[in-house]
Amino acid sequence: MLDNKGKGLDDQEYHCTELVTGIKGFGIEYACIVLSQNKAALAICEVTKRPHGFHRSISAPESRRRQIPRDGNSHRRRRGSMKVLVTGASGYLGGRLCNALLRHGHSVRAFVRRTSDLSSLPTMSGGVALELAYGDVTDYPSLLAACSGCHAVFHAAALVDPWRPDPSKFISVNVGGLKNLIRAYTETDTLEKIIYTSSFFALGSTDGYTADESQIHSAKYFCTEYEKSKAIADQIALEAVTESVPIVAVYPGVIYGPGKVTAGNIVARVIIERFNGRLPGYIGYGNDKFSFSHVDDVVDGHISALDRGQPGQRYLLTGENASFKHVFDIAAAITNTKTPRFNIPLFVIEVYGWLSVLFSRITGKLPLISPPVVDCMRHQWVYSCEKAKRELNYKPRSLTEGLEEVLLWLKNLGAVTY
């Protein structure tokens, strides 16, 4: 809708006017600005939430409930550009995903909250503007409206914080958000595919073995509220697939890389603590194991899931399996600095976690470490991404290669010195 190649300036202005007058409803309406730069019209569109109720569509047909199961070929995907919605677009993964989708020539609508930090989002790429839709995945009307006219949705919105004073937030966002999207699919005739960003946590720990996509969480024990919410959401996704909802579920590992130091970018945060002397020793004794996924590899995996992923299939977008002790050793080798000389027992880190949580309750600032996070480090989370390599052409980089990039990025930011 925003690809205006071959149109004259007058035609482009008319095209954007259609966005304003032709699509309204469910408590939102489109606003569109046309800017002229170097004789090319650039459309910058926003979806602004109205303070009052439902606004009837002027020229678009009334939304009609989709009957499922349906013929998967009734809205066959066009070659080339697609109109895609990205939830969680302002997040660490979401921002880079929006950028990559624009570079691939897709028309991208970024679903963000009014309070979101949009600094990581591109305004346009390759002459294609990024469209903003304001709302929340827990607010069904705004999510439904954002889905209007889209061919695919990347559902990357999630609450990934290490701890929250109100744990019910994990369920409302991570479970309720997915439920709302599945419901929106049944009400949106144009949607063909949902790429759902799950998590390795949704599959459960793998103490002593390597798991693949066939693993289902035992649901007997959860280290964190985040793990619990993603496991519940995973079951909802599996059930929706049996009702012919075209969900392709992808399961990243511990996502790391340059771009944004968020709660989800735990590797960057731990490296900052280590190189600034606030984490002088190894975390535990190296018995933990996680699967580390570079953010750009995960982004590529998402886009491949759009192009090649089969609805109903699950794909692990994981990477090298290693302990945080190994991460520290690699970082020391890259920077030619000394490795830690001692190990910090997990029970000591857990005490620090409780103190951090207490401090967080006073200041409102989320802790780096919490007791549930320490609990995760008492287990192993080892996964194979062979299926994604085979079917999605997924090519994860080594942990050494990824950490070289992260350390240089943090050094250039002034966050670490070596």
C-alpha positions in Angstrom: 0.0 0.0 0.0 2.9 2.3 0.6 4.9 1.2 -2.5 4.3 4.1 -4.8 6.8 3.3 -7.5 5.6 4.3 -10.9 3.0 6.8 -9.5 3.1 10.5 -10.2 3.1 12.9 -7.3 -0.6 13.7 -7.7 -1.4 10.0 -7.8 0.6 9.4 -4.7 -1.3 12.1 -2.8 -4.6 10.6 -3.8 -3.4 7.1 -2.8 -2.5 8.4 0.7 -5.8 10.2 0.9 -7.5 6.9 0.5 -5.7 5.7 3.6 -7.2 8.6 5.5 -10.7 8.3 4.3 -11.1 4.7 3.4 -10.1 2.8 6.5 -11.6 3.7 9.8 -13.0 1.7 12.6 -12.7 0.0 15.9 -11.7 3.1 17.8 -8.8 4.2 15.5 -8.4 6.1 12.3 -5.5 6.6 9.9 -3.6 9.8 9.5 -1.2 10.2 6.6 1.3 12.9 5.7 2.9 13.3 2.3 6.3 14.9 2.1 8.1 15.8 -1.1 11.8 15.2 -1.1 14.0 15.0 -4.1 10.9 15.0 -6.3 9.7 11.7 -4.6 6.7 11.5 -2.5 7.3 9.8 0.9 4.2 8.6 2.7 4.5 8.5 6.5 1.4 7.0 8.0 0.2 6.7 11.5 -2.7 5.0 13.2 -4.0 7.2 15.9 -6.4 5.9 18.6 -9.6 7.9 18.9 -10.8 8.9 22.4 -14.3 7.7 21.6 -15.9 4.6 20.2 -16.5 2.8 17.0 -16.2 4.7 13.7 -18.0 3.1 10.7 -15.8 2.5 7.6 -16.5 5.0 4.8 -15.4 2.9 1.8 -14.0 -0.3 3.2 -16.5 -3.2 3.5 -17.7 -4.1 7.0 -15.5 -6.7 8.7 -17.0 -10.1 8.4 -16.1 -13.1 10.5 -13.8 -15.6 8.7 -15.1 -19.1 8.8 -12.2 -21.5 9.7 -11.0 -23.9 8.6 -10.8 -22.3 5.1 -9.1 -23.0 1.8 -5.5 -21.9 2.3 -5.3 -20.8 -1.3 -8.2 -18.3 -1.2 -5.7 -15.4 -0.5 -2.7 -16.7 -2.3 0.4 -14.6 -1.5 1.7 -12.3 -4.1 5.3 -12.5 -5.2 7.5 -9.8 -3.9 6.1 -7.1 -1.6 3.6 -8.0 1.1 1.8 -5.8 3.7 3.0 -7.1 7.1 2.3 -6.1 10.7 5.0 -6.4 13.3 3.8 -6.4 17.0 6.4 -5.5 19.5 8.1 -3.4 16.9 9.8 -1.1 19.3 11.5 -3.9 21.1 15.1 -5.2 20.6 14.1 -7.9 18.1 11.1 -6.0 16.6 13.0 -2.9 15.6 15.6 -4.9 13.7 12.9 -7.0 12.1 11.1 -4.0 10.8 14.3 -2.6 9.3 15.1 -5.9 7.5 11.5 -6.3 6.2 11.7 -2.8 4.7 15.0 -3.7 3.1 13.3 -6.8 1.6 10.8 -4.5 -0.1 7.8 -5.3 2.2 5.3 -2.7 3.3 5.6 -2.7 7.1 3.1 -1.5 9.7 4.8 -1.3 13.2 2.4 -1.9 16.1 3.6 0.1 19.1 2.3 1.7 22.3 2.1 5.4 22.8 4.7 5.2 25.5 7.2 3.1 23.4 10.7 4.2 22.7 10.8 4.4 18.9 14.5 5.3 18.6 15.4 1.9 17.1 12.7 2.0 14.4 13.6 3.2 10.9 11.4 5.8 9.2 11.9 4.3 5.8 14.2 2.1 3.8 14.6 1.8 0.1 12.0 4.5 -0.6 9.4 2.6 1.5 8.0 4.3 4.6 7.4 2.6 7.9 3.8 2.9 9.0 3.0 3.2 12.7 -0.1 1.8 14.3 -0.6 2.7 18.0 -2.2 0.3 20.4 -1.5 -2.7 22.6 -1.8 -6.4 22.1 -3.9 -6.6 25.2 -6.4 -4.1 23.6 -8.3 -6.2 21.1 -9.9 -3.3 19.1 -6.6 -1.6 18.4 -4.9 -4.9 17.4 -7.8 -5.9 15.1 -7.6 -2.5 13.3 -3.9 -2.8 12.9 -4.3 -6.2 11.2 -6.7 -4.6 8.6 -5.3 -5.0 5.1 -2.2 -7.0 6.2 -1.2 -10.3 4.6 1.0 -11.5 7.4 1.7 -10.7 11.1 5.0 -11.1 12.9 3.9 -11.5 16.5 7.0 -10.5 18.4 5.4 -8.6 21.2 6.2 -10.1 24.6 7.1 -9.2 28.2 10.6 -10.6 28.8 11.6 -8.8 32.0 13.6 -10.8 34.6 11.0 -10.0 37.2 7.8 -8.0 37.7 6.1 -6.9 40.9 2.8 -8.0 39.3 3.5 -11.4 37.6 0.0 -11.4 36.1 1.4 -9.0 33.5 3.3 -11.9 31.9 0.0 -13.8 31.3 -2.0 -10.8 30.1 0.7 -9.8 27.5 2.3 -13.1 26.4 -0.9 -15.2 26.6 -3.6 -12.7 26.2 -1.8 -11.0 23.3 -1.6 -14.2 21.3 -5.2 -15.0 22.0 -6.2 -11.6 20.7 -4.2 -12.1 17.5 -5.7 -15.5 16.8 -9.2 -13.9 17.3 -8.2 -11.0 15.0 -7.2 -13.5 12.3 -10.7 -14.9 12.3 -12.0 -11.3 11.7 -9.5 -10.3 9.0 -10.0 -11.6 5.5 -6.6 -10.7 4.2 -4.3 -12.4 6.7 -2.5 -15.4 5.3 0.1 -16.3 7.8 1.1 -15.6 11.4 4.8 -15.8 12.4 4.7 -16.3 16.1 7.9 -15.5 18.1 7.9 -18.0 20.9 10.9 -18.9 23.0 13.2 -21.8 23.9 11.7 -21.4 27.4 8.3 -22.5 26.0 9.8 -26.0 25.4 11.3 -26.4 28.9 14.8 -27.3 30.2 16.9 -30.1 28.6 19.1 -31.2 31.5 21.5 -33.7 30.1 20.3 -33.9 26.5 19.7 -31.9 23.3 16.1 -31.2 22.4 14.5 -30.4 19.0 11.0 -29.1 17.9 9.3 -32.2 19.1 9.7 -31.3 22.7 6.7 -30.2 24.7 7.0 -28.5 28.1 6.2 -30.9 30.9 4.5 -28.0 32.8 5.6 -29.6 36.1 7.8 -26.7 37.1 8.6 -23.2 35.8 11.7 -21.3 36.8 10.1 -17.9 35.8 6.7 -16.4 35.2 8.0 -15.6 31.7 8.7 -19.3 31.1 5.2 -20.2 32.3 3.5 -17.7 30.2 5.4 -18.7 27.0 4.6 -22.4 27.7 0.9 -21.6 28.0 1.0 -19.5 24.9 2.8 -22.3 23.0 -0.1 -24.7 23.8 -2.6 -22.1 22.6 -0.7 -21.8 19.3 -0.7 -25.6 18.9 -4.4 -25.7 19.5 -5.0 -22.9 17.0 -3.2 -24.8 14.3 -5.7 -27.6 14.7 -8.4 -25.1 13.9 -6.5 -24.1 10.6 -5.0 -20.9 11.9 -1.8 -20.6 9.8 0.7 -20.1 12.6 4.4 -20.7 12.0 6.1 -20.8 15.4 9.7 -19.9 15.8 11.8 -20.4 19.0 14.8 -18.2 19.4 17.5 -18.9 22.0 19.1 -16.3 24.2 19.0 -13.4 21.8 22.1 -11.2 21.8 23.8 -8.7 19.5 24.2 -5.0 18.9 21.3 -2.5 18.6 19.7 -1.9 22.0 20.5 -2.7 25.6 17.1 -3.9 26.8 16.0 -6.4 29.5 16.0 -9.0 26.7 19.6 -8.4 25.7 20.9 -10.1 28.8 24.3 -10.9 27.2 25.1 -7.3 26.6 24.0 -6.4 30.1 26.1 -9.1 31.7 29.2 -8.1 29.6 28.8 -4.5 30.7 28.7 -5.5 34.3 31.7 -7.8 33.9 33.9 -5.1 32.1 32.9 -2.4 34.6 34.0 -4.5 37.6 30.6 -5.1 39.0 30.7 -8.8 38.2 34.2 -9.8 39.1 33.8 -13.6 38.9 32.1 -16.3 36.8 28.4 -16.8 37.3 28.3 -20.3 38.9 30.6 -23.1 37.9 29.8 -23.4 34.2 27.2 -26.2 34.7 24.5 -24.0 33.0 24.0 -24.2 29.3 22.0 -21.9 27.0 21.6 -21.7 23.2 22.7 -18.3 22.1 21.1 -16.7 19.0 22.5 -13.6 17.3 19.7 -11.1 16.7 20.4 -10.7 13.0 20.3 -14.5 12.6 16.9 -14.6 14.3 15.6 -11.8 12.1 16.7 -13.7 9.0 15.0 -16.8 10.4 11.8 -14.9 10.8 11.8 -13.6 7.3 12.6 -17.1 6.0 9.7 -18.4 8.1 7.5 -16.0 6.1 8.8 -17.1 2.8 9.4 -20.8 3.4 7.9 -21.8 6.8 4.9 -24.2 6.7 1.9 -23.3 8.8 1.7 -25.7 11.8 5.4 -26.2 11.9 7.8 -25.2 14.6 11.4 -24.0 14.1 14.1 -23.5 16.6 16.1 -20.4 15.8 18.9 -21.2 18.2 22.6 -21.2 17.9 25.7 -22.3 19.8 25.1 -24.0 23.1 27.4 -22.7 25.8 27.6 -21.7 29.5 28.0 -18.1 30.6 31.4 -19.1 31.9 32.3 -19.9 28.2 30.9 -16.5 27.2 33.2 -14.8 29.7 36.2 -16.8 28.4 35.5 -15.9 24.8 35.1 -12.2 25.7 38.5 -12.3 27.6 40.2 -13.9 24.5 38.7 -11.4 22.1 39.7 -8.4 24.2 43.0 -9.8 25.4 42.0 -9.3 29.0 42.2 -11.7 32.0 39.5 -14.2 32.7 37.8 -14.1 36.1 39.9 -15.8 38.8 37.0 -17.2 40.9 33.5 -18.5 40.6 30.5 -16.9 42.4 28.2 -19.6 43.7 24.7 -19.4 42.5 23.3 -19.1 46.1 25.4 -15.9 46.5 24.0 -14.5 43.2 20.5 -15.5 44.4 21.0 -13.4 47.6 22.1 -10.5 45.3 19.0 -11.2 43.3 16.7 -10.8 46.3 18.4 -7.6 47.2 18.0 -6.4 43.6 14.3 -7.1 43.7 14.0 -5.2 47.0 15.8 -2.3 45.5 13.6 -2.5 42.4 10.5 -2.3 44.6 11.8 1.0 46.0 13.2 2.6 42.8 10.9 1.1 40.2 14.0 0.1 38.1 14.0 -3.5 36.9 16.8 -5.7 38.4 19.5 -7.2 36.2 19.4 -10.4 38.2 16.4 -11.9 40.1 16.0 -15.2 42.0 13.9 -16.7 39.1 16.8 -15.9 36.6 19.2 -17.6 39.0 16.9 -20.6 39.0 17.2 -20.8 35.2 21.0 -21.1 35.6 20.6 -24.2 37.6 19.4 -26.0 34.5 20.4 -26.6 30.9 18.6 -25.3 27.8 20.3 -27.0 24.9 18.6 -27.2 21.5 19.2 -28.2 17.9 18.4 -25.9 15.0 19.0 -28.5 12.3 15.4 -28.4 11.1 15.6 -24.6 10.6 18.9 -25.0 8.8 17.4 -27.6 6.5 14.0 -26.0 5.8 14.6 -22.3 6.3 18.2 -22.1 5.2 18.9 -20.8 8.7 22.6 -20.0 9.2 23.5 -19.1 12.8 27.0 -17.6 13.4 29.4 -18.8 16.0 29.3 -17.4 19.5 32.9 -16.1 19.0 31.9 -14.2 15.8 28.8 -12.8 17.5 30.6 -11.6 20.6 33.3 -9.9 18.6 30.6 -7.7 17.1 28.9 -7.1 20.5 32.2 -6.1 22.2 33.1 -3.7 19.5 29.6 -2.2 19.6 29.8 -1.8 23.4 33.3 -0.3 23.1 32.1 2.3 20.5 29.2 3.2 22.8 31.6 3.8 25.7 29.8 1.1 27.7 33.0 -1.0 28.1 36.7 -0.3 27.9 39.5 -2.8 27.0 
